[in-house]
Amino acid sequence: MKFARVVFYIAGIWGVLLLIPLYFLFDITGRTFPPPITHAEFYYGFLSVTLAWQIAFLVIATDPPRYRLIMPAAILEKFGYIVTLILLYARGQLQLGQVAPAIPDFILGVLFITAFFKTSGPADLHRNL
């Protein structure tokens, strides 16, 4: 349980620290990775949903056995993003520099899987009493 707690706290804090500055970098992002962003609602929508997941990671960290059933969704959040980037790169729609920052997400996804299997659910805890 301690492993899961640490992993999800690290993931949540890391994500919040990484995402908050992006709210202020809309124009720079479009210049760094052309073409410029033309749909602000998709950019800010992505940030909002992703930030909400960081909060979910922090919630999971407070009581991993209680929130164990949310962990598969957290795993999907990580690997869904990674698979999407890989497919876009394979189609020539992203540069390698746009895919490489997903490496921490891959590592966290693997750690989430490990945390899921190392954490007993609430029903398991009651059986062991």
C-alpha positions, 0 to 999 in steps of 0.5 A: 500500500505504501508503494501505491501511495508514493507512486500516485502522490508523485504522479499527481504532484508531477502532473500538477507542476507540469500542467499549470504552466501550460495554461500560460504558454498557449502562444509559445506552444503554437510557435514551438510546434507549428502550426499555431493552435487554432482551437483554444477549446481543445488545448485548454480542454485537454489541460483541464481534463488532464489536470482533473486526472492529476487530482484523481491520482492525489485522491487515490494516493490518500487511500489506495485500497479504497480507490483501487478500482479507479487505478485501471482508469488511471492506467488507461489515462497513461497508456491511452496518451502514449499509444496516441502519440506513437500512432501520430508519430508513425503517421508522420503527424508528430516529431520525435521531440513531441513524443519523447516527453511521454517517457515519464508517462510510460514509466508512471503507467508501468508503476500504476500497473505495479501499484494495482497488483500490489494493492489489496482492494477493500474486500480483500482487507476485510477477508484478511481480518 
